[in-house]
């Protein structure tokens, strides 16, 4: 969504639905009925550790409106391929 040398901001949205429901059961693994189950805001900062090494750290806020639950994740990428 937005990005510069040190910061990036991303948004995400996800949903779920049922392809093969039986006897009126429309529940999924993520909620009790189909719909939007994932709204996310992720902020990443490239933290300079040394002149040659930058550590990307992130904070992610996730909300599941169907189950009325929210989560907060803090992490870092030590290495990538």
N, C-alpha and C positions, 0 to 999 in steps of 0.2 A: 504494500500500500504506500508506504513512505520509507525512504532510505537515504542515508548519507554515509560518510566514511566511518562514523562511530556508532550510529543508531539505525535501527530499522523497526518498523511497526507493521504488523500483519493482522488481518481480520480473517476469521473463518466461520463458516456456517454449514451445518450438516443436518441431514434428516434420515428418517427410517420409515420403512413401509413393509407391509406383509404381502408376499406373493401367494402363499398357499395357506389361508386360514381355514380353520374348521370349526363348526358349531358356534360361530360368532366370536371365537377367541381371536382378537386382533393384537395381542401383546407381542412384543419383541424383546430381545435381549436387553435393550436400553430403556424401554419404557413400557407402560401398560397399553399404549395405543400408538398408531403411526403419527408422525409429525416432526417438527424441528426438535432435535435432541442435543444440539451442539452449537453454541455460540461462543466464539473465542476471540480474545485479544492477546497478542503476543508482542512483547517489547524486548528487543535484543540490543545489547551494548557490547562493542568490541573493546575490552579492557586491555590496555597495553601493559604487559608484565615486564618485558625487556624490550630493547630496541628491535630485536628480531622476532619476538613471540607476542602474539595477541590472543587473549582468551575470550571467546564469545560467551557471555553470560546472558541468561534470559529469564523473564518473568512472564508467566502465562496465566491468564484468568479464563476459566471455562465455566459456562453455565448451561445446565440442562433444563429448559423451561417445562418440559413434560413431567419430569420428576421433581421439579423445584429444588434442585441441588446445584451447588456451586463449588468449584475447586480452584486452588491456587498452587501453581507449580513454579519452583525456582530451580534453575539448573545451569550447567556449564558444558560446553563442548571441549573436551580435553584434546581430542584429535579427530580428524576426519579423513576419509579416503578419497 
